[in-house]
Amino acid sequence: MEIKFSVEQMEMQPTLLCNLDCAYCYLSSRDKNRRMAPSIAKRVAQWIAEMDSAIEIIWHGGEPLICGLNYFLQLISPFEKLREQGIVHHGIQTNATLINKRWCEFFHSYQFRVGVSLDGPLWANTQRVKRNGEPAFDKTMRGINHLRKANIPFSVICVIGKNSLNKARELYEFFSKIGCMSLGINIEETLGVHIVNSRNDDDVILTFWQELFSCWQKNPVIKMRDFARVLSSLALLGSEVQNKPPALYDIFPSVAWNGDVTLLSPEFLNTSASCYGNFVVGNVLDKNIKSIIKQGENASYVQDFLRGVSRCREECEYFPLCYGGQAGNKFFEYGTTDTTETTFCRNSEKRLVDAILQQLEQSEI
């Protein structure tokens, strides 16, 4: 199976540092105060200027806002002309604890797409704590209130742990009332330094997705990222397009605070393995990032991933809905990107699809 790579999104890591100490965080160095130099942002902007298509830059750390507003302005300054031309679009993923009126003005002025990390009501956020162990929930909600007052749309990414799997209804009711425009569900997964030691029962996962989908059907006031993706794919099933792999696969380059570049998964930043080294395929201060990506396509972990995707296509009936899964999950679960089914795949792809199909069948009946 031949796949051509595209670059539709890239992640920029403005800092390693985070003001929270979430138990499931994949970063090992989130206590290190290391910031991206503006010269690195400038080099990336120079490369994007040579592109023929638009790209979204997702600023994600660490906690991006901990850099401070004045410093962050230096990082995005090289991209401003590109943004005005419609070539660059900015997105940011934040824990929202540092959002205030000035940050809201900044998001509005530079047209940032804002994503907030929040796991639900207070009881669902036991793993999201400050460095002194205190809950971060109140500060996150205060940041969300600032976004709402400023009429800035925001999405939410929610991590589902064991204590939330039987409370889909409570979760949906909470998120439907806080003003978010969309919600993405991430069932707690093995990534980076975080290891999930026990596997959830497939029936428990299936029931969670069924109840969540049922709640959304009855009150579809927010967009559900995972439902929208699956329903869109299901609507196209049976066409030739869906029976073949996509013509383009987003190679998703990630630029670390020091200019190092990894491909396929931002979780590969600051990671090393005996079989793949440090996953770095180049540094933007040494080479043009376009040539870095081209050379990186031949990296062993990228080629292994493509072999795994080919096997997924041959072996798995769910392939037309997920196109082979995520490289990060494959490596952190199995130590290689050349593999097929993962726990993430079962939890967030297969059981999700099963739940939606069953609920749709019941609705028809």
N, C-alpha and C positions, 0 to 999 in steps of 0.2 A: 504494500500500500504506500503510495507516494503522497506526501503532504507538503504543501508549500507554506512557509511561515509568513505571517504578517505581524505588524506591530501596531496594535490598536490602543493598548494601554501600557503604561510603564509606572513603576513605583519609584518614588524618590524618598530616601530616608534622611530627613533633616537632622535627626538626632537619635542616638541610642537611648537616651535618658527618658524615664517615665516617672511621674509622680505617684503612680499606683504600683501595687505589687500583686497583681492578679495571679491566683494560684495556677490557672491554666495557660499563662502566657508562654509563648514558644521562645522568647528571647532570653538568652543567658546573660547578656550584658546590659540589662535595662537599668542598672545602677550606675552606668558609666556616662559621665557628662561629656560626650563627644558630639560635636556639631559639624554639619556639612559646611565646607567653605564656599562662599559665593562664587569662587573661580570654577568649582565643579558644576554648579548650576549653569554658569555661563557656557561651559563646554557642551553641556547637553543641549542648551538652547541653540547653539551654533549648528549642531547636527540636525535638530528638528527643522531648522530653517531650510535644510536641503531636501526635506521630504516632500512627497507629492500628495500626502493625505494628512488628515487631522489626527490628533492623538490626545488622549486624556492622561494627564499626569496626576497620579494619586499620591498625595503626601501622607506618609504613614511612618511611624517610628517603632519603638519609643512613642512618646506623646509629642506630636508635632508642635503643639502650642507652647510647650515648655521652652522653646527657643526664644520666645518673646516676640512681640509684634514687630518691633523695629528690625530685628535680625531677620525675621521671616520676610519682611519687605525686600531685604537685600537678595534673598534667595529667589524670589519670583520676578524681580526686576528684569532679568535678562529675557524673560518669556513674554513681557508685556506687549510688545509689538506683534508677536505671534498670536497672542490671545485676541488682540484687536482685529487681526486678520481672519480669525476663526480657525486657525491652525492648531492652537493649543486650548484645551479646556482643563480647568483645575478641579480636582476633587480632594477631599481630606477626610481621614478617619480619625476621630478623636474620642477621648473619654468624656469630653464636654465639661470637665470640672473647672477649667480655666477660662471658659467662654464668658465674656462680658460685653458691654455695649460696644466698646472699641473693636473687638474681634468681629462682632456682627456687622459693623460698618465696613470692615475689611472684606468679609465674605461677600457682602452685597456689591461692593465696588469692583471686585475682581471676579465676580460671578462664580464663586466656588460652589460646587456640589458638596454638601455637608453630610457626612455619615457619623452617627453616634454609636458607641458601644455601650449597651445596656441590656441586662438580662431579665428585666421584668420588674415587678414590685420589689420592695425592700427584702422580702424573704427569699427572693430568687437571686440576690446579689451577694451572697455570703462569700463568694470567691473574689469579688471585686473590692479590694480594700486599699487604704492608704498604706504608706510604708510603716506607720506606727500600729497597723492592724485595725484601725478604725474604719467603719463602713464609709464608702465613697458615694453612696446612693444620693444623699441630700445635695451634695455639690454637683453631681451629674444632673439632677433634676433642676437645680438652679440655672445651670447652663442651658438646659432645654427651654426653660422659661424665657431666657434672654432671646433665644432663637425665635420663639413664638411671638414675643412682643415686637421683634424686628421683622416679622413676616418672612422669615427665611425658611424655605422648605428643608426638611432633613429626613434622612432615612435612618433606620436602626438595624444594627446587627446584634442578634441575641444568641448567646451561647446557652445551650440546654444541657444541664447536668442532671444527675439522677433525681434530685429533689424537685425537678420541674417536669419530668416526663409524664406524670399523672395529673398535671394541672394545665392542660392546653387551654381550657376555657378561661381560667383566671388570667392566663398570660394574654390571650387575645383581647379580653375585655380591657385589660390595663393599657395595652398598646393602642387600642382603638380610641382611647380617651386622651392620650398625651400629645396628639397633634402631629405625629409622624406621618409622612406621605407613603412610606413603604417599610416593610419589615423583612429581613432576611434571617433565616434560622440556621444556626450552626450547632449541630449536636456535638457535644464535647468530643474532641478527637486527639489522637497522638500526633503532635507536631513539635519540632524543635526539641527543647529540653523537657517539654511536658509529655508525660506518658500516661495513658489511660490503662490501668492495670486489669480492669474487668470489662467483659463484653456485655452489653445490654441485650436482653432477650428480644428476638426479632418481633414477637407478638406485642411487646410493650412499645417498641418503636412504631410499629404499624398502627396501633391504637392511638398513639399520640398524634400521628399525622392525620388519621381519620377524624379525630375530634377537632383538630385545628382547622382542617379543611371544611368541616361541617359548620364551625363557628363563622368562618369567612363567608361561606355560601349564604348564611342567614343574614350577615351584616357586613357586606364587602366595602367597608368605608376606607380601607387602606389597601394599597397594592402589596401583595405577598410575592416577594422575589421568587421563591422556590415554586410556588404554584404557577406563576406566570410563565416561567421557563418551561415547565413540563407541559402545561396546557398548550403552549405555542407549538411545541414539538409534536404533541399528540395530534394537533389539528392538521399537521403536514404529513403524518405517517401514511405510507402507501405510495407516496410520490417517489420518483427516481432520486430526487435530491436527498431524501431521508434514508434511502437504502445505500447511500455511498458516504464515505467520510467527507467532511467539509473540505472545500478546495483550499481554504486558508486556515491555519491554526495559529492563534495568537501566542507568540513566543514569550510575551510578557517580561521584558527586561526589568530588572530591579537594580537601582543605583544606590549603593551604600553611602554612608556619611563620608567615607574616604575616597569615593569614586570607583570602587570595585563594582563590577557588573556580574550578576548571575542571571540565569534564564529560567523560564517556566514557573518558578515559584518564589515569592519573596521570602519564604521561610528558609531558603537556601543561603541567604545572607548570614554571615558569621557562623556557618556550619562547615564541618569537615568530616570526611569519611575515608577509610583506607582505600576504597575502590575508586573514589571520585576526587580525592584531594579536597580543596576548599570550595569547589563549585564555581570559582571565579573564572570568567572567560576573558577578562581584560580590565583595564582601568581607563576611565575617560580622560585622565590627564596624560596618558601615554599614546592613545590611539583614538581615531574617530570611532564613535560608538557604533556607526553603521558597519564598519569593518569588524568591530568586536563581535557584533551579533552574527555576522556572516560566518566568521571563524568559529564562533561558539556553537553553531548548528552542528558541527562535527564533534563536539565534546562528547565523551563517552556517556555521560548521564542523559544527554539529549537523545542520542542514538538509541540508548537502552529504552528510554521512554517511548520512542516511536515503535520499537519492537513490541513492547508491552501493549501499546494501543492496537497494533495489528492483530495481536492475539485476542484482545478484547473483541475486536470486530468479528473475528471468526468464531468465538466461543460464546458470546453473551447476547441474549435476545434484547437486552436493554441498551445495547450500543447506540441505536439511532436516537436515544434520548440524552446520552451523556458524552458520547464520542470518546470514551476511553478513560475518563476519570482525571484525577489530579496528580501531578508528578510528586508534589510534596507529601501527600498522604501515602503514596506508594513507597517512597524512600523511607520515611520515618516509621512506617509499620514493618517493612520487610528488609530494609537496608539496601534496596536496589530500586531503580525506577523501571526495571524490566520485569513487571509483574502485572497481574490482572486484578481480580477482585480484592478489595480492601474492606476493613470495617467501615470506613467512611462511605465507601460505595454502597454497602448494604444499608447503612443507616439513612443516608442522605440522598440516595438515588433510587435504589430498588424498592425499599419499603415506602418511600414517598410516592413513587409511581403506582405501586400496588394500592396504596390508600386512595389515591385520587380516582383510579379506575373503579375501585369498589364503591366509592361514594357516588360516582357518576352513574353507575349501574343502578344503585338503590334509588337515586333521584328519578331515573327514568321509570323504574317500577312504580 
